[in-house]
Amino acid sequence: MGSIGEDFYRETKYAPAEPSVFAPVGPVALKTVKLPPPRSPSRASLARLLSKRRSRRAFSGESISLGDLSFLLWASDGKSSRRMPSHLRTAPSAGARHPLDTYCIISHVEGLAPGVYRYRLDEHSLEMLREGDFRAATVKATAGQEWTFGAAVVFAFIAEFARTTSRYKDRGYRYVFLDAGHICQNLYLAAEALSYGVTGIAALVDDEVNAIVAADGTERSVVYMAALGRPLDTGKGGEDA
Ligand SMILES: Cc1cc2nc3c(=O)[nH]c(=O)nc-3n(C[C@H](O)[C@H](O)[C@H](O)COP(=O)(O)O)c2cc1C
């Protein structure tokens, strides 16, 4: 038994069918990749982005550029600006606690080896934690959502609950989930601005995702994901899972 918040979080996990094959990772990143400064080439109005936004699940398999990934990470939950206090980000957060870190499971990004990366917002860089092809593992970790196989990048938003619960106690669990929604909506709108397709994912096998990103599942755990790629023009956003 933990606190109400911990119990709620644990009891509402989807259980994995079998133990994960992924071993913990060491404390030192395999390598660090500095991202180019975030720039949006889009001049689309906010009203247009809002009205065009859809969840898209059919991807062409094309690679996305490092510059576009840089913008998507910054827009989702990056540092607002060099002139702002360092704890302020593009997404709001209850009490400015910012409990979420963005991880990327990369399959098709120009200049990046496929693997699992952690976004470091202070340096605007990516640290590689694991190298390899994680597409099949991601399908499994998203409870069999096969459409994720075609994504260029799958984002995983990992909460360190104590950043928020140290101030708000168990009520903080609510705030962490709300914070994740803000981040993913930013990602949806940024993706729309760059003509990428994206879909948020909450039907996930929590501890399978946690094993991939090397989170312990209690103090640090996945709360939300999103799969992104260049969309196939199917004329529809795809079916719900
Ligand atoms: C919290 C949340 C979780 C979601 N989880 C999934 C998911 O696991 N798989 C999926 O295909 N779509 C998922 N979606 C996308 C919804 O199905 C989609 O937003 C909804 O059908 C409305 O379509 P629209 O986004 O195109 O407006 C999720 C959306 C939200 C907000």
The ligand as a Gaussian input file, in Angstrom:
#p B3LYP/6-31G(d) Opt

LIG

0 1
 C       -5.996000      11.060000     -23.465000
 C       -6.080000      10.511000     -24.860000
 C       -5.680000       9.220000     -25.109000
 C       -5.729000       8.700000     -26.400000
 N       -5.267000       7.433000     -26.627000
 C       -5.294000       6.938000     -27.864000
 C       -4.759000       5.654000     -28.130000
 O       -4.243000       4.965000     -27.258000
 N       -4.812000       5.203000     -29.405000
 C       -5.347000       5.953000     -30.424000
 O       -5.341000       5.486000     -31.557000
 N       -5.847000       7.193000     -30.209000
 C       -5.827000       7.699000     -28.959000
 N       -6.290000       8.967000     -28.717000
 C       -6.793000       9.790000     -29.833000
 C       -8.329000       9.893000     -29.799000
 O       -8.868000       8.664000     -30.230000
 C       -8.775000      11.059000     -30.724000
 O       -8.326000      12.268000     -30.169000
 C      -10.287000      11.080000     -30.869000
 O      -10.743000       9.975000     -31.612000
 C      -10.773000      12.365000     -31.543000
 O      -10.200000      12.493000     -32.836000
 P       -9.323000      13.769000     -33.255000
 O       -8.123000      13.813000     -32.340000
 O       -8.930000      13.524000     -34.690000
 O      -10.169000      14.986000     -33.079000
 C       -6.225000       9.502000     -27.458000
 C       -6.605000      10.819000     -27.199000
 C       -6.527000      11.323000     -25.937000
 C       -6.905000      12.769000     -25.704000

